[in-house]
Amino acid sequence: MLLVKNGRVVDPVRQTEANLDVLLDADRIVEVGPPGRLSSKNGFEIFDASGLIVAPGFIDLHAHLREPGQESSETIETGTRAAARGGFTAVCCMPNTRPVNDNASVTGFILDRAKLAASVRVWPIGAASVGSKGEALAEIAAMKQAGIVAVSDDGRPIATAKLARQVMDYCRSLNLPVIEHAEDVSLAAGAVMREGVTSTRLGLPGMPAAAESVCVARDVQLAELTGARLHIAHLSAKASLEQVRAAKQRGLRVTCEVTPHHFTLVDEDVQYDSRYKMNPPLAAREDREALLAGLADGTVEAIATDHAPHEPALKDVEFDRAPFGVTGFETALALALEQLVHTGRITLMRLVELFTSGPARVLGLERTIAPNQPADLTIFSVDRNWTFHASESASKSRNTPFDGRSFKGGPVATVVGGKVVHALEESLHA
Amino acid sequence: MTHRFRDLLALEPLTAEELTFLLDQSQPFQEIQRHPLKKLATLRGKTVALAFFESSTRTRISFGTAASRLGSDTMNLQAEASSLKKGESLLDTVHTLDAMKPDCLVMRHASSGAADFVARHLEIPVINAGDGTHEHPSQGLLDALTIRDRKGTLSDLNVTILGDIQHSRVARSNLHLLGKFGCRFTLCGPAMWVPRELEQIGPRSVRRVFRIEEALDGADVVLVLRVQTERLHEPALSASDYILLYQLNAERLCLAKSDAIVLHPGPMNRGIEISSEVADGPQSCVLEQVANGIAVRMALLFLLIAGVPEEGTHPADEAQQSLKRATDMKDASHAAR
C-alpha cells in the first residue's frame, strides 16, 4: 500500500482542487480523504507530496518507442523510463516500428516486452493498413483482441480516401478510434519545414499549412459519412483546428491533440539544426496562436508528445537529410506549465485535463482520483526551478530543441500500479 | 577595420561596411589577373581543401585557380569520386579531410545549410561555395564587384532579377548584398518561382512583377538566372512558355536603361533564358564576372587564412613589385646588349 499524503489533488473529472491524501494498493486507488484522516498502518509506504500537485496518471496519446526494430534510437525500456521521468503513467506507442505493428503477434511482442521492461503502461496503437502501406486493411480485430487501443498509419496518412473510409467503417464497428496523421503527401513532397518567409530565407523546401488541413477536411467528411471516432494527431495548423471545431459543433466524434513543440515554437525558430525538424513542421505564429486558443477553449482534447527519438548518427546530418522528429516526454509538462499556465492562458485544472481525462476520453476511458480507479498518479511541482539537459535524459536519443532550457515547475514523481516508478531524489528526503 | 570573418557562410549577416571591405580587398587582386605573372607566394605552404559534394565546373576551377595564384596547394574532393556514394556521412567525410590538415575548407553541397552545419564542427575556416537553394556568397560578391566597376557605385540602383528566384542561391546572395546598399529590386518570373515571401527575406524594396516588359523598365542591372532545365520538366511549365514570357532578348533589353548591364552566373542556356545577341552584346558582363570571380576568391582565401593585411601591405603589392623587378631586369638586359 502507498499513501500519498499532503498533496494538492487536482481532478478535472470531479472538478476538485483540494488537499487530500490518496491511498493506493498495487492495482486500484483504495481511498481518498482529507489530510491525516486515512488509516495509516505500519508497513504503508508513504510519499509526502507537500507543496506538490497530485493528478490522475498522465496519458501520452502519441509516442514512438522504436521497439521492435530501431533499438539503437530507443527501446520500450528506455522510452518508458523517459516517460516516467516526464510524469506519464501510460504511453500509446505508434505502430511504425520494424516490423510495423500491423498484426497481433507484433502487438503481443510489444506487450510482452512492456511486461518485462517498461516503467509505465504501454498501450499499443495498431496500423490501419498492412505495413501502413495504404493498400489492404490490417488485422485490426485480432490486434484489438491482443490489446491495441486505437489504429493509425502514423508517420503518414491513411493513403487514400477510400481506404480511410473503410478503416473508419470497420473501426466504428469495433469501437476503436482512428488516429490520423493528416498530410497531403503530394503537397508535402520533398518539404522539410513549413513554407513561409523563414523557409524562403533559408532556402529549405517548405510545405504549406494546407498540406495538413486538406487531409483534415477529407477525414472530417469521412467521419461524418461513417460515424467513426476520428482523432487528428499532432494538429499544427489553424485551418485544421477550425475544421475540428466546426466538426464538434456539428456533433461529430472528432477530437485532436497538440504537441508541446507546436504550442511553444514557430517556424521562425528553425535553424540549420535538425533538432528543429519534425513532421508536421513548426508552424507560423498565427497557427501557434490558434493552437493556444484551442487548448484553452476545449477544442483540443489532449497534449501529446509525439516523442520521436532518433540516435545522433541519424540526426546529425544535413537538415534536409535528417529524419523528422524530436523527443518530448521529459519536457512536455514543463513546457505546458511555461506556455499555458504561467502565462495565464489556462488554469491548472485545464492543464491536468489535457494530460489525463482529455486523452482518456479519446480512448473511451475515464481518468479520475477515486476509489477503484487505476493506481496511477502524476505528482508535479508548479514552481520548482530546474534545467533540462538532454545529456541526462533517460531516452537513448538527444534530439530535442529544448536542451539547456530552464523551467519553473515540472514532474516530481510518477506512480504506476501503486508503485513509485520515478521520483526526484529531493522529493524522497522531504 | 579588423575583420570578424571566421567563415564565410552567407552574405545575409554581413553589414554594408563589411561587404565594402571585402570588395575593396578584392580590387588589388583584379590587377593581378592582367599581369603576365600571376602567381604570388602569399599562401605558400598552405593548403585549401575544395570539397564539391555537388557537381560544379566553374566555381571549383575558380576557387582552385584563386588558391594556386596565392601560392597555396589544394586538395580536391569531388562527389563522384568520394566515399559519399559508399554511404559515408558528410560529417565523417569532412572530419577525414580535416585530419589531412588543410588551412581552409571550400565546400559546395546540394543541401541548404550544409556549410553552416559543417562549420559548427570544424576549427578551420569554411567558405560556402553554394549550399542548396540558400546562398552563394562568393558569387554575390563577384556580381557586386562587377556592378561597382561598371556603375561606379552600388547605391541606389534598380536591379531586376529574372527567372527561378525561389530556387536560386545566387539571387538570395545578391538580394542580401545589394539590399544593404539600398538597391531596389524587381523580381520577375513565373509566379510559382517568385513567391510572395521573397519580398520579406531581407531588403526593404522588393517588388514582384510577372511581365518582363514591366520588370525591365528603368533597370540599371539585369541579373538573368540560369533556368534549371530539370525544373522545366516538372509539370509546372514548358520551355517554350518560358522563352515566350521571360527570355531576355535584345528587343526586351531596350526597355531597360540604355546603359543597363546584364549579368548571368553561368553556365548559360543560350536560347532559353537569354538570347545569344544579349549574351554576346556590349551590355553583357558575363566574362568580367568570371575574371572577377578569381579576384574575389583570392581575397576571401587570403583573408580567411592569413588574416587582414596591415595598411599598405596588400599581398597584391608584392606582385606589382616582382613584376617591376622583372621588367627592370628585362630593360637592363636590353640595355646591356
Chai-1 contact restraints between the chains, C-beta under 6 A:
chainA,res_idxA,chainB,res_idxB,connection_type,confidence,min_distance_angstrom,max_distance_angstrom,comment,restraint_id
A,V197,B,E197,contact,1.0,0.0,6.0,A-B,restraint_1
A,V197,B,Q200,contact,1.0,0.0,6.0,A-B,restraint_2
A,T200,B,E197,contact,1.0,0.0,6.0,A-B,restraint_3
A,T200,B,I201,contact,1.0,0.0,6.0,A-B,restraint_4
A,R201,B,I201,contact,1.0,0.0,6.0,A-B,restraint_5
A,L202,B,S112,contact,1.0,0.0,6.0,A-B,restraint_6
A,G203,B,S112,contact,1.0,0.0,6.0,A-B,restraint_7
A,G203,B,G132,contact,1.0,0.0,6.0,A-B,restraint_8
A,G203,B,T133,contact,1.0,0.0,6.0,A-B,restraint_9
A,G203,B,H134,contact,1.0,0.0,6.0,A-B,restraint_10
A,L204,B,S112,contact,1.0,0.0,6.0,A-B,restraint_11
A,Y272,B,G113,contact,1.0,0.0,6.0,A-B,restraint_12
A,Y272,B,D116,contact,1.0,0.0,6.0,A-B,restraint_13
A,Y272,B,F117,contact,1.0,0.0,6.0,A-B,restraint_14
A,V317,B,S89,contact,1.0,0.0,6.0,A-B,restraint_15
A,E318,B,L90,contact,1.0,0.0,6.0,A-B,restraint_16
A,E318,B,S111,contact,1.0,0.0,6.0,A-B,restraint_17
A,E318,B,A114,contact,1.0,0.0,6.0,A-B,restraint_18
A,F319,B,G113,contact,1.0,0.0,6.0,A-B,restraint_19
A,D320,B,S111,contact,1.0,0.0,6.0,A-B,restraint_20
